[in-house]
Amino acid sequence: MSSPVLHRSAVILLIVVTAACTPVTAQHPPPGVRPQPTATSQRHPERPTLAARPAAPPALHFLRTFHVDAAHGDDGNSGRSPAAAWRTLGRVNRASFRPGDGVLLRRGGSWRGPLELRARGTRKAKITLAAYGDGARPVISGGGVEVGGSYWVVRGVRTTGARWAGVELSGTHNEVRDVHTDHNVVGVSIPDRGSDNLVAGNAIVDNNRMSVNTPKAHNPYDDSGAFGVLLNGDRNIVTHNKISGSFAKSYDYGTDGAAVEIYNGDRNVISHNVTSDNDTFTELGREGRRTADGNVFAYNVVTTTKDRGAFLVTRGAGDSLGPVRGTVVANNTVSLPGRGGGWVCYAGCAPGILKLRNNVISVGGVVGQEDGAGADDDTGVYQGRIRFKLGSRSVVADPRFVSRTNLRLRTGSPAIGRAVPLGGVLDLALGRRPSPAARASRRLDSGAYDWTG
């Protein structure tokens, strides 16, 4: 495994130590991607489409249903009823599933992974992995759920302690819903060949293990790990998840980790997530002829109780892992009250690299830093030291949160009525729903929350 894009030590150097916006970045290998021979996909400029809150999957009803019971099953059974359940994941891995099938793990059971799901469903007849019975979620440990097929729905299970990812989506058009995944190197990984997947409504918690963590004398730039979500693929949607604890000790960087890391992934949408106590919310990079363009971060809530952290790190063409083009960061609410830093855009920052609009960002350190001009589009509220050109309708002011942990707006907040539309297609895609007070006043609020009066 190789090193994530820029990492904590460089972020701290950029936003806390230096007074100028011309950092010298270390040259180091690509970020935490599992080595595999995959072709570089063709990149196109269109944006993904998503609903603000993806509809829940229908009630469980399958053409064929297979049961797995760790305590009372037998791999010699048919699997077609609870009384004739299979016992092991190996039996599931060997099975041939059809569109419309369901694979159900008995609640309260525990298995050693990996669970390998290679079959292909269809848009109208997806294949489902879920749970049955009463009790705690079925647990898969030691190796995660590996979805190499297409049109799978994975829901209602727990994955923990995987050597790599709790869930890996290397196929297309798959869904991960209501999954609890913890203590892996990566909670949910989407490799280069994974595209058009949905990660919605999950608890991605304490994925705090490093895949590489070697002393500086061995290699000062190779540490990697502690990812909530790692996106190497295109057109994936990560929405309405709770992501916390992506944080680990690192020889090279002091601490490391990210709630959502993007490397070589285009046109992904990360929206409406609530994140806390991660080392960094997001960092973006690319290598060679690959790109990481057109990614959107919107309506996310980012907090920490840790002394330091960062919101976003990206780069232009002057860095070996850039340029990362067309990142849109809109209507996020961020509070990092310790020595935390906000956003960093370096090595040739420009509006074509990063565009921020309608964000509320409060930090104890440097709230934003660029080595060009124009990343702050407009209508932001910033609290902290600024090292960027402030947009004409952006302000430096106390955002007046309800509390350190409740980031809704109090009466008198400068974020109230400050926002502007993102643009018809993007507003529709992200599902902006103004509050009654906002509709009555015909005003929109900056940040992830509308003021309700």
Summary of the structure (lengths in Angstrom):
residues: 453
radius of gyration: 22.0
end to end distance: 49.4
largest distance: 70.2
contacts: 1772
relative contact order: 0.11
helix: 7%
strand: 35%
